[in-house]
Amino acid sequence: MSGSQTSAPPPPGECPTDLQSFAVQLRRMTGEFNRIVQEFAQAHGLHHTDMLALIAILDGGGPDAPMTPGRLRRQLNLTSGAMTACLDRLERAGHIRRVRASDDRRVVHLEYEDRAKGLAREYFRPLARGTDTARERFTAEELRVVIRFLTELNHELALLRGRTD
């Protein structure tokens, strides 16, 4: 090359922003989250699918778009029968309730029971404290970038599954 010297890029895995580094850190985080969730599931007699459903109900509801069995079934990619069995288990265990919509009695909304929410909140409190401790090490601007990255990554993952909700 004439006139300019360019340094070679660092080998894979040595650059903290390369794809490999992201993949390793995301796998580690996901593995730890899964371990904690699995321990909660075992402690409360729940299946893995039950936990996925509870998380989806907790995250996906809200007054503007309450979770429905059909939406949950599509999100978890379950058959109608498997979805019904999962919801029956969660309802019997006191984790959720099915509530008819006031404006259309044919529509059923899934709500996380307050007692069960409190149980989960207590169990996952150490995880929340750890998350807050890690967050405190970053500026608000850095956290906005992290949130933007995670939002974009979740969008890309949803596109891979053919889902955009």
Steps between C-alpha positions, in 0.01 A plus 500: 500500500632837421513771756273375780547236760191317620507264790354156461173442682532307824448124477143377558409492866752769598289799397232567764249608236542218249221251434674220690532710815132595482400138442701375798362764737141453382529119540643540850225741603228283346643192670498670839147632452382155392663338804328743739163459324535119502571504874182705556304259279626194690432664837139566397420185300489679165606385155736697277205588274308626804785739577512624142126562518525686832778721366300574184189583704702726729681678215236498231186612669400845603176691470548578130587147388405240760636152441252251356533123470520526120772762505693304762462179298646670192780660699603168657431303181277246677205298383158595636499189718844569645405861567180397679691247713761763591237759595305242699816414700580866563142578604478197734831601660367852559743679268251639248131559452290511186280808486230571243532835323232742613434625147488154335427200724639264232850640556707362788788695653777338702600675819787422733361449853625757753600230752703317236654827382611566859646150527700553179605850606637362828682212330656717229587792731872403509503507118338845506760623752781361284353669194480831686860461621618444142289789369654737755838448330374670183391848405144566388626546144681165507186330631294656221743344250473161673119520493507602135728205417283251690185639337654464155628150577156391624348643181746303285430182697126549454554543125691170492194332651268682263343692788487874536290561812 
